[in-house]
Amino acid sequence: IDFVMLLGNVLDIGTPSDGTVTNAKLAQDIISGETALTAIPADTDEILLSDAGTLKRIDYSLLRAGTPSFRAYSNSAQDIANATSTQVNFGAEDWDTESAFASNTFTVPAGKAGKYVITACIRSDGSWNETEQFNIQIYHNDSASDQCSAGINYLHANSAGVTAVLDLDATDTVKIYCYHDEGGTEGLEAGQSTTFFSGVRIG
């Protein structure tokens, strides 16, 4: 007897024995882990995690460090007024993984809050006199920080660089400014390796 009819209903056969239900017998939308991923996940690939006991799925892009990242540089000389903090222009890009750099400003994309390493360098164009102050500053949300600046004195065709780790929220902005007190308007040198601005999320 393959089955028993009881008052018109099929008799419940109970729970299958352990190991008798294979992946081949499951619907294709069941998450089984049978197939291995052999490459770095795409940003839209999803991962399961427990959020305070509730199972949820999340895009890999929200977990991955290393993005966003960008590097921009100056492709034309720029005049800097005396004794005035002036935003530095970066007219060209080496890369910008999420199109987050525009108008000389990096803006943290939605969902990408975290800690970022920010690095910048500027170089005078060689016309500056000695014994003058020349510095570079990172501006976070249009506010300068003494912990994010560097400067030099006794310059002539010299460079100043700064690196900082910033804790940034979505829509926060980061800009680079230059200040000098040479006495008149002076210039910054353009160049991919001389005047540049970069950033990367590390966690």
C-alpha positions in Angstrom: 0.0 0.0 0.0 1.6 3.3 -1.1 -0.7 5.4 1.0 -3.9 5.2 3.1 -7.0 7.3 2.5 -8.7 8.2 5.7 -12.1 9.9 5.3 -10.9 11.3 1.9 -7.5 12.6 3.2 -4.0 11.2 2.6 -2.4 9.9 5.8 0.3 12.1 7.1 3.6 10.2 6.7 5.4 12.3 9.4 8.8 13.9 9.3 11.4 12.7 6.7 14.3 10.8 8.1 17.6 12.6 8.7 19.6 13.0 5.5 16.8 12.1 3.1 16.1 15.6 1.8 18.9 16.7 -0.5 19.6 20.1 -2.2 18.3 18.7 -5.5 14.9 18.3 -3.9 14.8 21.9 -2.6 13.4 25.0 -4.5 16.0 27.0 -6.2 15.5 30.1 -3.9 16.5 28.1 -0.8 19.9 29.3 0.6 21.9 26.2 1.0 25.6 27.2 0.5 25.9 24.4 -2.0 27.6 26.7 -4.6 30.9 28.3 -3.7 31.7 31.9 -4.6 35.2 32.0 -6.1 35.6 35.7 -6.6 35.3 38.9 -4.6 31.6 39.7 -4.2 30.0 42.4 -6.3 28.7 45.4 -4.4 25.1 44.2 -4.9 25.8 40.6 -3.7 23.9 40.0 -0.4 25.1 38.5 2.8 22.9 37.1 5.7 23.5 38.4 9.2 21.7 38.4 12.5 20.6 41.9 13.6 19.8 41.4 17.4 18.4 38.0 16.6 16.5 38.9 13.4 18.0 37.4 10.3 18.5 40.1 7.6 20.3 40.4 4.3 22.8 43.3 3.5 24.6 44.4 0.4 28.3 43.6 0.4 29.0 47.2 -0.5 27.9 48.3 3.0 30.5 46.0 4.6 33.4 46.4 2.3 36.3 48.7 3.4 38.4 50.3 0.7 35.5 52.1 -0.9 34.8 54.8 -1.6 38.2 55.8 -2.7 39.4 58.6 -4.9 42.5 60.5 -6.0 42.4 63.9 -7.6 45.2 66.3 -8.7 45.7 69.8 -9.9 46.0 70.2 -13.7 46.5 73.9 -13.8 48.4 76.5 -11.8 46.5 78.4 -9.1 47.0 81.8 -7.5 46.7 82.0 -3.7 46.0 85.4 -2.1 48.2 86.6 0.7 47.0 85.8 4.3 43.8 84.1 3.1 42.9 80.5 3.5 42.0 79.5 -0.1 40.5 76.2 -1.3 42.8 74.3 -3.5 41.6 73.3 -7.0 41.9 69.7 -8.2 40.7 69.7 -11.8 41.5 66.1 -12.8 41.0 62.6 -11.3 43.0 59.4 -11.3 40.0 57.5 -10.0 36.8 58.0 -8.1 35.1 54.7 -7.3 31.6 56.2 -6.5 31.7 59.6 -8.2 31.9 61.1 -4.7 34.5 63.8 -5.7 33.2 66.9 -7.5 34.0 70.7 -7.5 37.2 70.1 -5.5 35.2 68.4 -2.7 34.8 64.9 -1.5 31.3 64.1 -0.1 30.7 60.9 1.8 28.0 58.9 -0.1 24.9 57.6 1.6 25.6 54.4 3.5 29.3 54.9 3.5 30.0 56.5 6.9 33.1 55.3 8.6 36.8 56.1 9.2 38.7 57.6 6.2 42.4 58.2 5.5 42.7 61.6 3.9 46.0 62.6 2.3 46.9 65.8 0.4 50.0 67.6 -0.9 50.6 71.0 -2.4 53.7 72.5 -4.0 54.7 76.2 -4.4 55.5 77.2 -8.0 59.0 78.5 -7.2 58.4 82.2 -7.2 58.0 82.5 -3.4 60.5 84.2 -1.2 62.1 82.6 1.8 61.1 82.9 5.5 57.4 83.0 4.8 54.7 80.7 6.2 53.1 78.2 3.8 50.6 75.5 5.0 48.0 73.1 4.0 44.8 72.2 5.9 42.1 69.6 5.7 38.6 71.2 6.1 35.9 68.9 7.5 32.4 70.3 6.8 33.9 73.7 6.0 35.7 73.8 9.4 39.5 73.7 9.7 41.2 71.5 12.3 44.6 72.2 13.9 45.1 68.4 14.0 44.7 68.2 10.2 47.2 70.8 9.0 50.9 71.0 8.2 53.2 73.8 7.2 56.7 74.9 6.5 58.8 78.0 6.7 61.9 79.1 4.7 60.5 77.8 1.4 61.4 78.2 -2.2 59.7 75.8 -4.6 58.8 73.5 -1.7 55.9 71.2 -0.8 53.6 70.7 2.3 51.6 67.5 2.9 49.1 66.3 5.4 47.5 62.9 6.3 44.7 62.4 8.8 42.2 59.7 9.8 38.7 61.2 10.0 35.5 59.7 11.3 33.0 60.8 8.7 29.2 60.6 8.4 27.1 60.4 5.2 27.0 63.8 3.4 30.1 65.1 5.3 32.4 67.1 3.1 36.2 67.2 3.0 38.2 70.0 1.2 41.8 71.1 1.1 42.9 74.7 1.8 46.2 76.6 1.5 47.4 79.5 3.5 50.6 81.7 3.2 51.8 85.1 4.3 54.4 85.8 1.6 53.1 89.3 1.2 51.4 89.1 -2.2 49.5 86.7 -4.4 51.6 83.5 -5.1 51.1 80.4 -7.1 50.7 76.6 -6.6 52.3 74.3 -9.0 50.0 71.9 -11.0 51.0 68.3 -11.3 49.8 64.7 -10.8 52.5 64.0 -8.3 53.0 67.5 -6.7 49.5 68.9 -5.9 47.0 66.1 -5.1 44.2 65.0 -2.8 43.1 61.4 -2.0 41.0 59.4 0.4 39.9 55.9 1.2 37.5 54.4 3.7 39.2 51.9 6.0 36.4 50.8 8.2 
